[in-house]
């Protein structure tokens, strides 16, 4: 199942509205990079574990 990370779910000073979706590994890789580049977080095993806990299943898309 695809995963999603939505910055709008987590308050920030920048009022970021980015949403990232895809396979879990892709979303984690992009989310870590975004969090460091835009929000100033430092990469660490603890930070990655926190992000992992914030991933949600993507809602199925119906035609």
N, C-alpha and C positions, 0 to 999 in steps of 0.2 A: 504494500500500500504506500502511496505517495505521502510525504510529510510536508508540513507547512510551518514556517516561522514568520510571525507577523509583528513587526515593531510597534504597531498601534496598540497591541495588547499590553505593552510594557512602557509605562511613562518614561519620558526622557526629556532633557532640557531642549533638545533639538526638535521635538515633536515629529520624529521620524515616522514616515508612513510606508516604509518598504515592507513588502511581503515576498518571501522566498518560498518556492515550492518545487518539489522534485523527489528523487530517491533520497533516502535518509542521509547517505554519505555525501551527496551533492549539497544538500541543504546545510548540513553541519559545516562543511568546508566553506561555503559561501557566507554562512552566518558568522563564523569565527572571524573571517577576513573583514566583513562589514563591521562587526562590533569593535574590532581593533581600529580600523581606518576612520570610522565615523563617530563612534562613541568613546574612543580612547581606552578601551579595556585592554588588559594584558592577557596573552594566551597562557594558559596553564591547564593541567589536568583537572583542577577544581572548577575552573571557568567552563571548560568543555562539558563537565558533568552537569553544571547548572544549565547550560544551553540545551543539553540532551533532554533534561527534564521539562523544558519549555516547548519541545516539539509537539505538534498535534497532528492527528491524522487529517489528511485533506478530505473535505466533503466530496462525495461522488458527484460528478457532473452528469446531468441527464439532458439528452437532446430534446 
